[in-house]
Each structure stands twice: as C-alpha cells, then as structure tokens.
C-alpha cells in the first residue's frame, strides 16, 4: 500500500468515524472535534481523489472542507 492509499484510508476513517459518533450521540455536529475531524478527513480524501483523478469525489470533498472551515470561522466569532 502506497502513501496515497494510506492518506485515502485515513481520510475515509476520519469522515465516517465522525459521522458514526455523531449518529450514535457521542459527539455533536456543532462541536470543534467533529468539525476538525471532518476538515482533516476532507483534506486527506481530497488529496487521495486528486491523485486518482476522480474529479466528482474531489469536488465533494473540497466543498466538505470549505463547509468545515466556514463552521470553524463561525465558532471563532
């Protein structure tokens, strides 16, 4: 397994893990840890999708990252 594949798996686990914790009431979707997990997961998965030229997936993840950044900026006010 090369570094790009590892990056993709880590990004996937972060996004899915955060969602799992949220759905099961362990973490709130408005919490900083949830937002940061999605931000990092989205960045890592964007790198993976870019490397594999899967443009639709990359667009989804770039938007995911911008949503997380916007949420963090609102938390900082």
C-alpha positions in Angstrom: 0.0 0.0 0.0 1.5 3.4 -1.0 1.3 6.7 0.9 -1.7 8.0 -1.3 -3.7 4.9 -0.4 -2.9 5.3 3.3 -3.9 9.0 3.1 -7.2 8.0 1.4 -8.0 5.4 4.1 -7.2 7.8 7.0 -9.4 10.4 5.4 -12.2 7.9 5.0 -11.9 6.7 8.5 -12.0 10.2 9.9 -15.1 11.2 8.0 -17.0 8.0 8.6 -15.8 7.8 12.2 -17.0 11.3 13.0 -20.4 10.6 11.3 -20.7 7.3 13.3 -20.0 9.1 16.6 -22.5 11.8 15.7 -25.3 9.5 14.8 -24.8 7.5 18.0 -24.9 10.6 20.1 -21.3 10.5 21.2 -20.3 13.8 19.6 -22.3 16.8 18.5 -22.1 18.0 14.9 -21.5 21.5 16.1 -18.5 20.6 18.3 -15.0 21.6 17.4 -13.7 18.0 17.4 -16.4 16.9 14.9 -15.7 19.8 12.6 -11.9 19.4 12.8 -12.2 15.6 12.1 -14.3 16.4 9.0 -11.9 19.1 8.0 -8.8 16.9 8.2 -10.7 13.9 6.7 -11.9 16.0 3.8 -8.4 17.4 3.1 -6.9 13.9 3.2 -9.6 12.4 1.0 -9.2 15.4 -1.4 -5.5 14.5 -1.8 -6.4 10.9 -2.5 -9.1 11.8 -5.1 -6.8 14.3 -6.8 -4.1 11.7 -7.1 -6.5 9.3 -8.7 -8.2 11.9 -10.9 -11.7 11.2 -9.5 -12.9 14.7 -10.0 -16.5 14.4 -8.8 -15.3 12.9 -5.5 -12.7 15.6 -5.2 -15.3 18.4 -5.7 -17.5 16.9 -3.0 -14.5 16.8 -0.6 -13.3 20.3 -1.4 -16.8 21.5 -0.6 -16.8 19.4 2.6 -13.5 21.2 3.6 -15.0 24.6 2.9 -18.1 23.8 4.9 -15.9 22.8 7.9 -13.7 25.9 7.5 -16.9 28.1 7.5 -18.2 26.3 10.6 -14.9 26.9 12.4 -14.9 30.5 11.5 -18.4 30.9 12.9 -17.3 29.2 16.1 -14.5 31.7 16.4 -16.8 34.7 16.4 
